[in-house]
């Protein structure tokens, strides 16, 4: 705490900065409770500065009428109102011939701090953007864990045993890398010793628990393809309950399903070129799976595919001491050490802290708008912007050759830019249907089963209609399009596509 010296700061260094996670402006001390909330939130999150004597909206410097008296009053309020005791730096600074108060709060090693009058349950606050948010029970527990150096997924589950783990699935992932002996399971902290018993950790159950959905009902991924640029109309969706390592590929497959595939023949072998940046998206998805706060209730991971962007949201704000700028610069703190260690052993993570830097570098190389990371509510959202809009068109009417009159949406087929010698860009959905029909004609129901769809309109308008319109598939009974015995087979063009693919 400083009581006499006045620090001279350039206005450009102070007033030009926006309010945010680590900065707040206040006109005066007329509402000390709000200032105390901010101090508690800064201490519990990533630290920050409060400048008193500045209009927070206009940035007009008003100054403090009696700075030494107000400094003493503020120090007394902090000492009497915050538990555990917090001693931030309180300094007098001079700007535009006015004296102001600056409170410098550092991330605390005694968190969670709380307002004494509100108590340790209701009085804990954290900083989200430029606002203070009351922490819930799960977040308070995480603040305690982060201070004690324990991650959520390292905690043993003494009521369970080794038999509650699907070690067959685990050994399949580790095939050729490890036999996953009991000693190796202990090293990976998939097992822990509790009262002379080997029990799974919470990380083990999140990764390979036989009844993961029972113990962690929100540890799943919700994927959706939306029409347009908001969440008003959804075109397709899927809920993914795979093991966390398998979920990576399942999410990527869903995104590919609604993307376009072109080809690059500039090298000897054909190279697929996708209309979405898969390398970036894979990194974002892995980060979300590793850094999710799985203690939160009612909050799955969400992947939202819009015409112009893809958003990936995971429960849990940034760990205490971390800011968005830290993430972008490569500073890394691991929320789930067990999950992160397994992902690294499986080569899903290459190097600690390099993930978001690679994302930014890849986006710059592809000429994409820089991906955006935000703290929204109690979640972290990463937005990946697409090079071109990928709109889903709504057909005016259903053509006669489609067996059911279902007014659903059709994905617009946006071909990738490929060399001139590529004669046609065939959608990935059509290619998948062609492969299903390679041996025998199939009904709609049979073809949907082959592809793995249970939403009939998505199949009709995403797969069947483009295949018929492109001349790759035809009806076995064209004179009776609505016949219950109607099936679909490859045309000569479809067989040629199959041979070339």
Secondary structure, 3 states (H helix, E strand, C coil): CCCCCEEECCHHHHCCCCCECCEEEECCCCCHHHHHHHHHHHHHCCCEEEEECECCCCCCECCCCCHHHHHHHHHHHHHHHEECCCCCEEEEEEECCEEEEEEEECCCCCCCCEECCCHHHHCCEEEECCEEEECCHHHHHHHHHHHHCCCHHHCECCCCCHHHECHHHHHHHCCCCCCCCHHHHHHCCCEEEECCEEEEEHHHHHHHECCHHHHCCCCCEEEEEEECCCCCEEEEEEEECCCHHHHHHHHHHHHHHCCCEEEECCCCCCEEEECCCHHHHHHHHHHHHHHCCCCCCCCCEEEEECCCEEEEEEECCCCCCCCHHHHHHCCCCCCCHHHHHHHHHCCCCCCCCCHHHHHHHHHHHHCCCCCEEEEECCEEEEEEECCCCCCEEECCCCCCCCCCCCCCEEECCCCCCCCCCCCCCCCHHHHHHHHHCCCCCECHHHHHHHHCCCCHHHHHHHHHHHHHHCCCEEECCCCCCCCCCCCEEECHHHHHHHHHC
